[in-house]
Amino acid sequence: MRIALPLAAITVALSAGAIAADTMAATKRARSGDFDATDEVRCAQEVGQALGTCGASVARVDGSAAVTVTFPNGFARMLTFSEGAFLRGSATMSGVGTDIDWSLSDGVYTIRVDDQRFDIPDALVIGD
């Protein structure tokens, strides 16, 4: 019993470290423009604005993904995912990226980060 508890804690810590490393690697690839796929997604930059179309590019690394969404005016925000879960948006002038709400339904992530909204197909995030 004494060995099992510390061993479990070490396993959890190592798993969290692996997830962090994968999201960092995906983010690094996205920042360098090394993408696995591109698509168009539904998006809105301002509160109350109807969803329009934005360009989106994704970099994937071992279960993690960084999706860069670019609004029609050129403003871009990176959205980070791990093991199918949305984690956060990048910090921008619009906010720090941690005021979030998200769901996954019928193959589409519906995400709010600060005042921005995104509808992103799970196939873009996860890949084939």
ZAMARGU-4260 file (C-alpha; in steps of 0.2 Angstrom, whole numbers, plus 5000, padded with zeros to 4 digits):
<rodrens>
0) 5000/5000/5000 | 5014/5012/5004 | 5022/5009/4987 | 5005/5010/4977 | 5000/5028/4982
5) 5017/5036/4978 | 5018/5026/4962 | 5000/5031/4957 | 5005/5050/4960 | 5021/5048/4950
10) 5011/5040/4935 | 4998/5054/4936 | 5012/5067/4936 | 5021/5059/4922 | 5005/5058/4912
15) 5001/5077/4915 | 5019/5081/4909 | 5017/5071/4893 | 5000/5080/4889 | 5009/5097/4892
20) 5024/5092/4881 | 5012/5086/4867 | 5002/5102/4868 | 5018/5113/4868 | 5024/5103/4853
25) 5008/5106/4844 | 5008/5124/4848 | 5026/5126/4843 | 5022/5118/4826 | 5007/5129/4823
30) 5017/5145/4828 | 5030/5140/4815 | 5017/5137/4801 | 5020/5118/4801 | 5002/5112/4799
35) 4994/5095/4795 | 4978/5102/4788 | 4968/5117/4784 | 4949/5120/4782 | 4936/5134/4785
40) 4926/5135/4801 | 4912/5145/4808 | 4917/5160/4819 | 4912/5176/4827 | 4924/5189/4834
45) 4912/5200/4843 | 4898/5197/4855 | 4881/5197/4846 | 4890/5195/4829 | 4882/5181/4818
50) 4894/5166/4814 | 4904/5169/4798 | 4918/5159/4790 | 4936/5159/4796 | 4951/5150/4790
55) 4958/5137/4801 | 4974/5127/4801 | 4979/5113/4813 | 4995/5106/4820 | 4994/5089/4828
60) 5006/5079/4840 | 5002/5063/4849 | 4984/5066/4854 | 4986/5085/4855 | 4981/5099/4843
65) 4984/5117/4840 | 4971/5125/4829 | 4975/5143/4822 | 4959/5152/4817 | 4961/5167/4807
70) 4946/5180/4806 | 4942/5189/4789 | 4951/5204/4796 | 4967/5195/4799 | 4966/5193/4818
75) 4971/5175/4823 | 4968/5165/4839 | 4976/5148/4843 | 4965/5135/4851 | 4973/5121/4861
80) 4966/5103/4862 | 4972/5087/4871 | 4965/5070/4870 | 4949/5077/4862 | 4946/5090/4876
85) 4947/5109/4872 | 4960/5117/4884 | 4961/5135/4881 | 4963/5149/4868 | 4979/5159/4866
90) 4981/5176/4876 | 4976/5191/4864 | 4970/5209/4866 | 4953/5201/4868 | 4957/5192/4884
95) 4969/5179/4892 | 4960/5164/4884 | 4955/5155/4900 | 4937/5162/4900 | 4930/5148/4890
100) 4915/5137/4888 | 4914/5122/4876 | 4905/5107/4871 | 4907/5093/4858 | 4890/5088/4849
105) 4887/5079/4833 | 4905/5080/4828 | 4907/5099/4831 | 4916/5108/4845 | 4906/5123/4850
110) 4918/5135/4859 | 4918/5152/4867 | 4934/5160/4872 | 4932/5177/4879 | 4920/5186/4867
115) 4924/5175/4852 | 4915/5160/4846 | 4920/5145/4835 | 4912/5130/4828 | 4926/5117/4823
120) 4923/5100/4816 | 4931/5087/4827 | 4939/5079/4811 | 4949/5094/4809 | 4955/5093/4827
125) 4958/5074/4828 | 4961/5070/4810 | 4958/5054/4802
</rodrens>
